[in-house]
Structure formats: structure tokens, C-alpha cells
Amino acid sequence: MLRRVGLSLLTTALALFGLAPAASAVPGSPARSLFPTTIPLPDGFQPEGIAVGPGPFAYLGSLADGSIYRANLVTGRGRIVSEGPGTPSVGMKTDARGRLFVAGGAAGDARVVDTRSGRVLASYQLATGEAFVNDVVLTRTAAWFTDSVNPVLYRLPLAGHHLPRRAEVVPLTGDLVYQEGFNVNGIATTPDGRGLLVVQSNTGFLFRVEPSGVTHRVNVPIALTNGDGLLRHGRTLWVVRNRANTVTELRLRGDSARVVDQITDERFDVPTTVARFAGRLYLPNARFGTTPEPTTEYDLVAVRR
């Protein structure tokens, strides 16, 4: 009885904000219509990056043309909120001000998008020549972008509402050595908030990065090959391993980590990045093993965590 009352109150609250589920929900079982575990995306969209918030909204970027799609995690419905520039949108993060920071992949750039209007607030050419600006994480003072081709991070200083005119290039030194192929990919903050964590896709190594760019390898008992998006919550770190169709869950402790779980799901079809909301991990299926066509179907899947 308490559970039904609680769900009823939740449904009423969601309705007040225009987030109520469709009227076709089965009577007596409203939980089934809330927070779908598979959310369809537009045909041909080619998703890669995901960010969640503010609120129960996920933002996904298109590798095809860079458009941004907003999905309502309560109802599963969504729409394009920002037309792309014709170049990829890869990793992304949102901040509390409703700004979406987007990595631009092979275009070597980044941009900041207003999630309410879809307007591009700022654009940054981070690299010239060969580059792949792959992912981004936000700290209290900066947005940090990875480059899978060049051994650097790009730092975008943040101060309140103001966006800087240009980014800084921070060379990576220490234990991390770039190899042939895709190198540093996903990025997250460390539990102490003083550094960053990055995964090297081709070697499967995990590294801590100091703000100066000095890197230290984290001792992990397995190789995190195909490591893509990273997400940290407390001392738990989730590593999406795209072509392995696996999310490796690690428990961080100092300069080492232990494996807690290997999360798999029959719906995984090369998931790339991950975000978390209401006790679930949300992962877009990039389907890299499928030739992209305008009619190719894509989706966003959720697993409990």
C-alpha cells in the first residue's frame, strides 16, 4: 500500500512538471511506465557521448553531424535540441548552469551549448592537424578534454558564468606513453578531487593525472582494453569497454583498484559512454559493428546500479 501511494505521489509530482508518463500506462502498475530501460534514438543518429542533468534529461551527441538529442528519462520521449555543425559530437558533460560541454572528435575542437535554447555559447579550436578530441570532465575550476591521438589534455578555465576566450594545452608526461592507435579516451575526476583519471584504450591501462600533466599508472588487476567512457561515484569507477560490450566496475583505493563486477547485458551493442541517474547507468549503443545508414536504429539502454 505504501509503495502504491509513493508511486502515485511521484506520478503526480512528475505531472506538475510535464514529465508524467503516457496516458496508456497500465492501471495499477505505474512503475512500469516510468523510467524505461530502453529508449529509442532517431534512426541514423550514431550516438557516442552522453550527459545527464540538470533534471531527468539525457543529452546525446551524434557522430554523424554533431546534433544534440535530449531524451526525457521519465517518459523516454525526446527531440533534437541543437542542430550539429556537420562535425562529430563525442564525449560531453553538463554543469549546474545548463551548459553542455562537447568534445568535437576529429574536428579537433570543442563547443559549449545552452541546453535550454540549443544555442552555441562558445567554440574552441583546440588542435590543428591530426587530432581526436574524445571526452570531457568538469571540475570546480575547469573543463578538461582528452585527445586520443596527441599526448595532451586541453584545459578550459572556468570562473562563474564566464567562459574563457581560449583553452590551455597541458602535455602529458610520466608513466603514460602514447602508442599506435587510439590512446587516452575517457576521463573522470579522482575521489580526492585533486587529480584526474584517464583510460588508455589500446593498452588497457588506467592513469591518474595531476593538474600539471604528470601521470601515474593505477594498479588494476586486469587490462581495460577498449576502455571508453569513465564515470566515478565516490570510490566506484565504471569503465565502459565498448567492443567488449562490458562495463567494468572498479573500487579505487590510493594508487590501485580492484574489480568489483563485470556488467554485461544482452542489449549492449558497443556501448561507448555512461551517465548515472536514479540508481541506473545509462549507455548509448554506438553499434560500431554495424554499417551506419540513414535507417539504422540506435538506442539508449539502462542497467540498475
C-alpha positions in Angstrom: 0.0 0.0 0.0 2.8 2.5 0.9 4.6 1.6 -2.3 1.4 2.4 -4.4 0.9 5.7 -2.5 4.5 6.6 -3.1 4.3 5.9 -6.8 1.1 7.8 -7.0 2.7 10.9 -5.4 5.7 10.6 -7.7 3.4 10.4 -10.8 1.5 13.5 -9.6 4.7 15.4 -8.9 6.1 14.5 -12.4 2.8 15.6 -14.0 3.2 19.1 -12.4 6.5 19.4 -14.3 5.2 18.0 -17.5 7.1 14.7 -17.0 4.2 12.3 -16.4 4.2 9.1 -18.4 1.9 8.5 -21.3 -1.8 8.0 -20.5 -1.6 4.5 -21.9 0.2 3.3 -18.8 -1.3 0.1 -17.3 -3.6 0.9 -14.4 -2.3 -0.3 -11.1 1.3 -0.6 -12.3 2.6 2.9 -12.9 6.2 1.9 -12.2 6.3 0.0 -15.5 5.7 3.2 -17.4 8.3 5.3 -15.6 12.0 5.4 -16.5 12.0 3.0 -19.5 15.2 0.8 -19.6 15.5 1.1 -23.4 15.0 4.5 -25.1 14.9 4.7 -28.9 17.0 7.4 -30.6 16.5 8.8 -34.1 17.3 6.5 -37.0 20.8 7.1 -38.3 21.8 9.2 -35.3 25.1 7.4 -34.5 25.3 8.3 -30.8 28.5 8.3 -28.8 28.6 10.7 -25.9 26.0 11.1 -23.1 25.5 13.6 -20.2 22.6 13.7 -17.7 21.1 16.7 -15.9 20.1 19.1 -14.7 16.9 17.1 -14.0 15.9 13.8 -15.6 17.2 14.6 -19.0 20.0 12.9 -21.0 21.9 14.7 -23.8 23.4 12.6 -26.5 25.7 13.7 -29.4 25.7 12.4 -32.9 28.9 11.2 -34.7 27.1 11.8 -38.0 26.6 15.6 -37.8 27.1 16.7 -34.2 23.4 17.3 -33.4 22.4 17.1 -29.8 19.4 15.0 -28.8 17.6 15.4 -25.5 15.9 12.3 -24.0 13.4 12.5 -21.1 14.4 9.6 -18.8 11.0 9.5 -17.3 8.9 9.2 -20.4 11.5 8.0 -23.0 10.5 10.8 -25.4 12.9 13.2 -26.9 13.9 15.6 -29.7 16.9 17.3 -31.3 17.6 20.5 -29.3 20.7 21.7 -31.2 21.5 21.1 -34.8 25.0 19.9 -35.4 27.8 21.8 -37.2 28.4 18.9 -39.6 31.3 17.6 -37.5 31.1 14.9 -34.7 29.9 15.4 -31.1 31.7 12.9 -28.9 32.1 13.0 -25.1 30.0 15.6 -23.2 29.2 16.8 -19.8 26.6 19.3 -18.3 27.0 21.7 -15.5 24.5 23.1 -13.0 24.0 26.2 -15.2 22.6 24.1 -18.0 25.7 24.3 -20.2 26.7 21.3 -22.2 30.5 20.9 -22.9 31.0 18.9 -26.1 34.2 17.2 -27.5 34.5 17.5 -31.2 36.4 14.4 -32.2 38.4 14.6 -35.4 37.5 18.2 -35.9 39.9 19.0 -33.1 37.5 21.4 -31.4 35.1 21.8 -28.5 32.0 23.8 -28.0 29.6 24.8 -25.2 25.9 24.6 -25.9 23.0 26.1 -23.9 20.7 23.1 -23.1 17.6 25.3 -22.9 17.9 27.1 -26.3 20.4 24.9 -28.1 22.4 28.0 -28.9 26.2 27.5 -29.1 27.7 29.8 -26.4 31.3 29.3 -27.3 33.6 27.3 -29.7 37.2 26.4 -29.3 39.7 25.1 -31.9 41.8 23.0 -29.5 44.1 21.4 -32.1 45.2 21.8 -35.7 46.3 18.8 -37.8 45.6 15.3 -36.8 43.6 15.1 -33.5 40.7 13.4 -31.9 39.2 15.3 -29.0 37.4 12.5 -27.3 35.9 13.2 -23.9 35.5 15.8 -21.2 35.1 16.1 -17.5 34.2 19.2 -15.4 35.9 20.2 -12.1 35.2 23.2 -10.0 37.7 25.3 -11.9 38.0 23.8 -15.4 36.7 21.6 -18.2 39.3 19.0 -19.2 39.3 17.4 -22.7 41.2 14.3 -23.8 42.9 13.8 -27.2 43.2 10.2 -28.3 45.9 11.0 -30.9 48.1 13.6 -29.2 49.6 13.2 -25.7 48.0 16.3 -24.2 44.9 17.4 -22.3 43.1 20.6 -23.1 42.1 22.7 -20.1 39.3 25.3 -20.3 39.5 27.5 -17.2 36.0 28.2 -15.7 35.1 31.1 -13.4 31.5 31.5 -12.6 29.3 32.4 -15.6 32.2 33.4 -17.7 33.6 31.2 -20.5 37.3 31.8 -21.4 38.5 33.0 -24.8 40.8 30.1 -25.3 41.9 26.8 -23.8 45.3 25.8 -22.4 47.3 22.8 -23.7 48.7 20.6 -20.9 51.3 18.0 -22.1 51.1 14.5 -20.6 54.3 13.2 -19.0 55.3 10.4 -16.7 54.1 6.8 -16.9 51.7 7.3 -19.8 53.3 6.7 -23.2 51.2 7.0 -26.3 51.2 4.0 -28.7 49.9 3.5 -32.2 46.2 3.7 -32.4 43.6 5.2 -30.0 45.2 6.2 -26.7 43.6 8.3 -23.9 39.9 8.2 -24.2 37.5 8.6 -21.2 38.3 10.9 -18.3 36.9 11.4 -14.7 38.0 13.1 -11.5 39.8 11.3 -8.7 37.9 10.6 -5.4 40.0 13.3 -3.6 39.2 15.9 -6.3 42.8 16.8 -6.7 43.5 14.9 -10.0 42.0 13.2 -13.0 41.7 9.6 -14.1 42.1 8.6 -17.8 41.9 5.2 -19.6 44.2 4.3 -22.5 42.1 2.3 -24.9 44.8 0.5 -26.8 46.9 -0.7 -23.8 44.0 -1.0 -21.3 45.9 1.0 -18.6 44.4 3.4 -16.2 46.3 6.5 -15.1 46.0 9.3 -12.5 46.8 12.7 -14.0 48.0 15.6 -11.9 46.9 19.1 -12.9 50.5 19.6 -14.2 50.1 16.8 -16.6 52.3 14.3 -14.8 50.8 10.8 -15.0 51.0 7.8 -12.6 49.7 4.4 -13.6 47.0 2.9 -11.4 47.5 -0.7 -10.5 44.5 -2.6 -11.9 44.5 -6.5 -12.0 43.1 -6.7 -15.5 43.6 -4.9 -18.8 40.9 -2.4 -19.5 41.3 -2.8 -23.3 38.7 -1.0 -25.4 38.2 1.4 -22.4 36.0 4.2 -23.5 33.8 6.4 -21.2 34.6 6.7 -17.5 32.2 7.6 -14.6 33.1 7.9 -11.0 30.8 7.9 -8.0 32.6 8.0 -4.7 35.3 5.4 -4.9 33.5 3.4 -7.5 34.7 3.8 -11.1 32.8 2.4 -14.1 34.8 1.8 -17.2 32.8 1.3 -20.4 34.7 -1.2 -22.7 33.0 -0.6 -26.0 33.7 -3.5 -28.3 33.8 -5.9 -25.3 30.2 -5.0 -24.5 31.1 -4.7 -20.9 31.2 -2.2 -18.1 34.0 -2.9 -15.6 33.2 -1.7 -12.1 36.3 -0.9 -10.0 36.8 0.1 -6.4 39.5 2.7 -6.1 42.0 2.8 -3.3 45.1 5.0 -3.5 47.2 4.1 -6.5 45.4 0.8 -7.1 41.9 -0.5 -7.9 40.1 -3.9 -7.5 37.5 -5.3 -9.8 34.0 -5.4 -8.2 32.0 -6.6 -11.2 31.8 -7.1 -14.9 28.5 -5.7 -16.1 27.0 -7.2 -19.3 23.6 -7.1 -20.9 22.1 -8.7 -23.9 21.0 -5.2 -25.1 24.6 -3.9 -25.3 25.7 -3.2 -28.9 29.1 -1.4 -28.5 28.1 1.0 -25.7 30.6 3.9 -25.5 29.9 6.3 -22.7 28.0 6.3 -19.5 26.0 8.6 -17.2 24.1 7.9 -14.0 20.6 8.9 -12.8 18.2 7.5 -10.1 20.3 4.4 -9.4 20.8 3.5 -13.1 23.6 3.6 -15.5 22.6 4.9 -19.0 24.7 3.9 -22.0 24.2 4.8 -25.7 24.8 1.9 -28.1 27.1 3.2 -30.9 26.8 -0.1 -32.9 30.3 0.3 -34.4 30.0 -3.2 -35.9 27.0 -2.1 -38.0 27.4 -0.1 -41.2 25.6 3.2 -40.4 22.8 4.0 -42.8 20.0 6.7 -42.5 17.7 3.9 -41.4 20.0 2.3 -38.9 18.3 2.0 -35.5 20.0 3.2 -32.3 19.0 3.3 -28.7 20.0 4.2 -25.1 19.9 1.4 -22.5 19.8 1.5 -18.7 21.0 -1.0 -16.2 20.5 -0.8 -12.4 23.5 0.3 -10.3 
